[in-house]
Amino acid sequence: MLNGSPKGENSVTLQTARYLSALHPDHHFHILHVGQRIRQYEADFAPVRAELE
């Protein structure tokens, strides 16, 4: 899941993702905090690419 909120751990987006994860324990969810790290990802997209693969 891509968390686009700059609030990161305090975002409603993340709370929704955690709810969905709890609702579907048979699925694996990985959360990328792209809203907080967008400048880093603009400079080097490799960590995001690795997670998406």
KAGINOR-V708958 format. One record per residue. D_LAST is the distance of its C-alpha to the last C-alpha in whole Angstrom. Layout:
# KAGINOR-V708958
d_last = {D_LAST D_LAST}
This chain:
# KAGINOR-V708958
d_last = {13 14 17 19 22 24 26 23 24 27 25 26 22 21 24 23 20 22 24 21 20 23 24 21 21 20 16 14 14 12 14 13 17 16 20 21 19 19 21 19 16 18 19 16 12 11 10 9 6 5 6 4 0}
